[in-house]
Amino acid sequence: MSTVERMTPDVAGAAGDNAAATRAAVLPAGVPRRRRRRTSALQPRKSVAFTIMMSIFVIYSLVPLVWLVINATKTQSGLFSSFGLWFDDEFVLFQNIWETLTYRDGIFVRWLGNTLLYVVLGAGGATLLATLAGYGLAKFRFAGRRAVFAVVLGAIAVPGTALAVPTFLMFSQLGLTNTPWAIIVPSLISPFGLYLIWVYAVDSVPTEILEAARMDGAGEFRTFFTISIRLLTPGIVTVLLFTVVATWNNYFLPLIMLSDPTWYPLTVGLNQWSAQASGVGAQPIYNLVITGSLLTIIPIVVAFLGLQRFWQSGLSAGSVKQ
C-alpha cells in the first residue's frame, strides 16, 4: 500500500471532523438542520416599503375619526374659530351629548331606537335565514341546486340601489311605505350572507358527523341546532357583522321609503339635521350633528371589536380545503 493510500483515511477523518465542527457552530445545540431551515423559511420578511404604505393607510383611516372626536368637544363657534385637528379652549363634550339627546324632545333617541329595531329584526332575521338556507344548500342534494346557485350569484352582482325604486313601487301598492316594515322586510334578504354560509358550511360541518347523528336517531332540526350551529358559529358571526353594518348604515332605502321623521333611522335623521344647519334659515346645530355622528358610530365600533376574533376566523376557515 502506498503512502498516499495510507494517508487517505486520515485526511477523510479530518475533513469529517471539520464539517461536524462547522455544523455545530452554525446550528444551535439540539436543533436539527431540517427544522432550522423550515423555521427560517416560515419567518415573515420585513419590507420597509410595505410598512410605510400601511402606515399611510392607517393614518388616512384614522384622521376622520380623530377629527370627529376632537370637534365633538367644541362649541358651535369653536368649530369655525379653531384648528380642526386640535382642541378648543372650551371642552363641552358632555354638554354637546346632552343637547344632542334632548334636542327637539329627544328625537335623536327615537332615531336610535328605530335603528336598533331595524338592526335586530332586519339584520338578525337576515342572518338566521342566510344560515338556514346556506346550510341546506351545502349539505342537501336536490333538483335545481345549480340553478339556485346561479340565482344567488346573480343577486350578489345586482346593486341594492338598482332595486330601490321597484321595491318602493311594490311596497307602495301593498300600503307598507312609511312603516317600519318597509325597512325590515327588504333587510331580511342577504344573498352574500347566504353564499358565505354556503361556502363555509361545506368544509366546517363534516358529513360524517351528520351521518353519525342520524344513525343515533337525531332529527334534522336537532342535528342542526345541537351540532351544526356550533360548528358554524364563526361563519354566522361573520354574516351577522356584515348585515348589522349594512343595516346600520342603510341610507337610500329609508330615504325613499319613509316620510315621517318619527320612523327615521340615524343616518337619515342626521342628514336632515345637516340640511337644517346649512340651508335657508339655517340653525346653529353643527355641533349637534358632529356629536350625533360620534354617538352613531360608537355602537358599531364596539360590536366590531368585540366580535373581531370570530370575524377573522370566519373569513379564513372556508378558504382552505382540508
N, C-alpha and C positions, 0 to 999 in steps of 0.2 A: 504494500500500500504506500502510495506516495505521500509526501509531506503535505501537499495541498488537500488530499483526500482526508488525511488525519485532522486537519485544521477546520474542515467544513462544519462538523457538528458543533464545535466550539463557537464558531462565528455565528451560526444559526441560533444557538442558545443565547448568545449575547444580544443579537438583534431582537429575539423574542422578549428578553428582559427589558430592553429599551422601549419596545412597543407597549408592554404592560405598564411600564412606568409612565409613559406618555398618556395612556388612557386613564390611569389613576389620577394624574394631575389635572386632566380636563374635566372628568366626571366626578362629582361628589361621591363619597363612600356610600354604598348601599343603593345607588340609583342605577338601574340598568340603562344601557346605552339606547335601546329602542324606546324606552319610556321617556328618556330625556329628549329624544328627537320629537316624539309625539307632543310632549308638553310645550316645547318651544314653538311647534307649529300651531298650537291652539292659542298661544298668547296673542292678544289683539295688537295690531300695528298702529302706531301713532302717526297721525297726519296733522301737520300744522295748518295746512290749508282747510281741511275739513273742520278743525276746531274753530278757526276764525269764521268760517261760513256759518256754523251752528251758533256761535256766539252772536253774530249779527241777526240771525233768525230769532233767537231768544229775546234780544233787545227789542227787535221790531214787534214781537208779540206782546211784550210786557209794557211797552211805553203807553199804549192806550189805557190799559188797566191802571197804571200808576197815575196817569193824568186824571182818570175818573176818581180815584181815591183822594187825590190831593184837592181837586176842585170841589169835591163834596164837603169839604171843611170850610169853604169860603162863603161870604155873604154875596148877595146879588151884585153889589157894587164892586166887591173884591174880585169877582170873576173877570172884570174888564180892566181893573187897575193894577193887577199883579201878574207876575210871570206864571204861565200855565203849569210848569213843572216844579213849582215851589210854593210853599205855604204862605198865606197872607198873615198879617198881624193878628187878625181875629180868627179864632178857632171855634167854629159854630156847627160842627158836625152833628152833635146831638140835637141842637135846635133845628137844623135842617131836617133831620129824621122825624122829629115831632111834627113839624109843619107839613111834611110830606104825608104823614099818616092821617093828619086831621084836616087837610085841605079839602074844601067842598064836602064837608060832612063825612070825611073818611072814604072818599071814592076809591082811593088807591088800595085800601084794604079790601074793598069789594072786588076790584080788578084782580088782586092777588088770590082771593078765594075762587074767582072764576077760573083763573089759570090752573090752580090746583085741581079744580073739578075736571077740567078738560084733560089734564095730565093723568090723573088717577083713572078715570073711566076710559079715555081715549088711548093713552099710551099703555096702560095696564091691559086693557082689552086687546089691543093690537099685539102685545107680547104673548098673551095667552093663545090667541088664535093662530099666530105665527108658529108657536111651539107645537100646538096640536097638529096643524097642517104639515109643517116641516117634518115632524117625527113620522107621521103617517106616510108621507111620500118617500121617506128614506127607508122605512122598514117593512112596507107592504107593497106587494106587486098586484097591479090591477090594469085593466084595459084603459088605454088613453093616458097612461102615465107620461109618455113622451110629449103628448100634446099639452098636458098641464105644465110640464117643464118649459115648453116654448112660450106659453102664455105668461108664466111668471117672469121669464127673462124679458119678454116684451113690455110687461108692466113696469119693470125696473127702468127700462130705457125711456119711458114716457115721462116728461117732467110734470110736476104737480100743477104748475101754472096753466098748462095746456088743458087740464081737466077742470079748472076752477069754474069757468063760465058754464059748461054743460052741467056741472054739479049744482050750480046756483039755479039754473033753469029747472032742473029736476026737483030740487027741494022747494022751489017756489010753487010748483004745481002741487006738491004734497002739503003745502002750508007749514013747512018747518023752518023757513027763514026767520031770522031774528029770534031764534030759540037756541038753547044750548045744544040741542040735538044736531043742529046744522054744523057744529064743530066736532062733536063727539063721534057721530056716525062715520064721516069720512076718515077720521083719525084711526078707526079700528082696522083699516086695511094697510098692511105694511109688506109689500112684495119683497123688498130687500131683506126684511127680518125673516120672512118665510124661507127665502133662499139660503140665508145664513144658517138657520136651524137645520135645514135640509142637509147642507154640506157637512155641518158639524156632527149631526146625528149618525151619519154613515160610518164614521170611524170611532166616535166616542161611546157608542152603545153597541157592544158586541152582540152579534146574533145568537151566539152560543148561550149567553146569559138569558136571553128572552126564551129560547127553546127550553132551557132548564126550568125556568119559572112556569112555563106552560105544562111541562111534564109533571110538575108538582101540583098542578090543579089551579094555578092562579089565572084569573081572567085578564083580558087585555087592559082594562082600566086599572086593576090592581097592580099589574106589572108596570104600567106607565107611572102611576103615582108613587109607588114604593121603590122602584129600581131605576127606571129610565130617567125620571125627572132629576134624580140626584146626579146622575152622570152628565146630564145636560145643563147643570147649573151655570157653568162659565158661559156657555152659549146663550142661555136665557138672560143672564145679566148683561151680556153684550148687546143683545137686541133691545132690552129694556132701556139701556142708556141711549141708544140711537133714537128710539121712539120718544123717550122723555125729552131729549134735546130738540127733536123736530117739533113736537107739540108745544113745548115751552116757547120756542122761537117762532112759532107759526104767526104770520102777519097777514099775508094776502087773503087767505080763506076767511078769517074773521072780518077783515075789512069789507069784503063784498057781501058776506052773509048777515052781518049784524048792523043794525042802525040804532039800537037802544044802548046808550052808554053804560047802563047798569049790567049788561052782559059782555062788555068788552074784556078781553084779556089784557095783560100788562103791556104787551107790545103795541097794540092799537091805542090803548089809553095814554101811554107816554107820548106817542106820536101826536095825539090830539093836544096834549099839554105843550109840546114843542111848537105846534102850529099856533096856539094861543099866544105863546111868548114872542113870536116873530111876525105875526100877521097884522092886519089892520086893527087898531085898538089893542095893541099888544099889552099883555100883562107881565109884570116883572116876576116871572116864576122860573127863570133859567136854573136857579139853584135847586128848585124842587125837581126839575126834570133830571138834572145830573144826580141828585141824591136818590131819586126813584130808580134811575138806571143802575146805580150801585146796589140798591136793595134787590133789584130784579135778578142780578147775576149771582148773588151770594148763594141762594139755594142750589142752583145748578152746578156751581163750582164745588160746593160741599158734597153733593151727590156723586159727582165725577171722581173726586179724590177718594171718597170713601169706598167706591166700587172699582177702583182702578186695577187692583190685582186680579179681580175676576175678568175685567175687560181685556187685559193683556193676555191672560191665558186663553180666553175665549177666541181671540183673533188668531192665535198661533196653533191651537190644538187641531183644527180641521185642515191645516195646510200641509201636513206631513203624513204620508202613508206609512202604516205600520208594516 
